[in-house]
Amino acid sequence: MRGVVKIINPYDAGVFPEGDVILLSSNENPYEPSEEVKKAYLESLQKINRYPDTSYPALKKAISEYLNVETENIAVGCGSSELISRAFDVLVEELDKVAIPMPSYSLYLTYAMLRNSSLLLPIFKNYALSSDFFEDEKPKLSIICSPNNPTGNVVDRKIVERIAESSEYILIDEAYAEFTKKNLLDLIHEFENVIILRSFSKFFGLAGMRVGYAIARKEIVEALEKVRLPFAIPTPSVATAISAIRSLDYYIQLREKIIEERERVFSELKKLGFEVYPSETNFLLFKAKKAVFEKFLENKIVVRYLNGLIGLEGEFIRATIGKKEENDKLLRILESSIASA
Ligand SMILES: Cc1ncc(COP(=O)(O)O)c(C=O)c1O
């Protein structure tokens, strides 16, 4: 086996307890799919004896209309996770400099290591990036997550532009784009080296279907499409993703509820005395000890406990915004854990 595989940490997806639990650990959308999406799923079952069209024209057309970009600028994959891996495959040679500002999403490290790249992990407190580091290092690939997981903030557009000017390629992971008004999609018209990464797992609530996409200039898209698994996205996943775009109004309504709840939980956490990060996503990050995480588990709420993440000193909990009653329960447990501390 390759030596590097032995030192790569497995992806930490948190805990998945059995039974009736409230899942607030993976930043999923807590609501059911629209009726149209359920119907599209069922109808697609008629076709599962056939392979999907591996160039996914209908899915690309739907994404193209959703975002007003040309289909030739869209690559699709089995979740945006697959496209992170493929981006490394097509862009990064051994010992190329890959800059991944920290703290951020851990999956980037796995693929950067697999390519034997020269890893640069600059730490920016609260993920408040500045461009000097990138201007000095001139990385082959820089990976920016905006809004960032786990800090929840967006990166200033001017800074991203400077990073784009200093890097050969820049991958901008916008898995949470629909939860902010400050997305960076139009940078693809300004820069030839920008790749925007998006997901159906968060805003569109299709985490279990595994659909993601990248938007970039045609040559990069062709390269990504060439190396991804043929038939990477199953037929029911394609059908539900297209249908979710057609049910956009339904998902916009859900987003309004989620954002309203996020602001409520944010101010309640502050009132309770927690140090909580402002967020433009569907989750909140706050300082809390392991005992609090355990108390949640005892009460059948699963959140993510973060300790020892590069660039995030101390112990934290990252909690996805759930339905109102789920968030109420989360707050009640926090209140009682303070009272009993
Ligand atoms: C920042 C970020 N990028 C990518 C992903 C992966 O998403 P997908 O389900 O599209 O593979 C996640 C999932 O949590 C994420 O937080």
The ligand as an SDF file (V2000), in Angstrom:
LIG
                    3D

 16 16  0  0  0  0  0  0  0  0999 V2000
  -17.8780   22.6710    2.7120 C   0  0  0  0  0  0  0  0  0  0  0  0
  -18.4120   21.3920    2.2030 C   0  0  0  0  0  0  0  0  0  0  0  0
  -18.0910   20.9850    0.9770 N   0  0  0  0  0  0  0  0  0  0  0  0
  -18.5460   19.8350    0.4750 C   0  0  0  0  0  0  0  0  0  0  0  0
  -19.3510   19.0050    1.2080 C   0  0  0  0  0  0  0  0  0  0  0  0
  -19.7800   17.6880    0.6260 C   0  0  0  0  0  0  0  0  0  0  0  0
  -21.0380   17.7780    0.1120 O   0  0  0  0  0  0  0  0  0  0  0  0
  -21.6620   16.6880   -0.8610 P   0  0  0  0  0  0  0  0  0  0  0  0
  -22.7700   16.0590   -0.0990 O   0  0  0  0  0  0  0  0  0  0  0  0
  -22.1280   17.4800   -2.0530 O   0  0  0  0  0  0  0  0  0  0  0  0
  -20.6030   15.7140   -1.2530 O   0  0  0  0  0  0  0  0  0  0  0  0
  -19.7120   19.3690    2.5090 C   0  0  0  0  0  0  0  0  0  0  0  0
  -20.5700   18.4870    3.3320 C   0  0  0  0  0  0  0  0  0  0  0  0
  -20.7600   18.6420    4.4950 O   0  0  0  0  0  0  0  0  0  0  0  0
  -19.2280   20.5950    3.0200 C   0  0  0  0  0  0  0  0  0  0  0  0
  -19.5170   20.9930    4.2670 O   0  0  0  0  0  0  0  0  0  0  0  0
  1  2  1  0
  2  3  1  0
  2 15  2  0
  3  4  2  0
  4  5  1  0
  5  6  1  0
  5 12  2  0
  6  7  1  0
  7  8  1  0
  8  9  2  0
  8 10  1  0
  8 11  1  0
 12 13  1  0
 12 15  1  0
 13 14  2  0
 15 16  1  0
M  END
$$$$
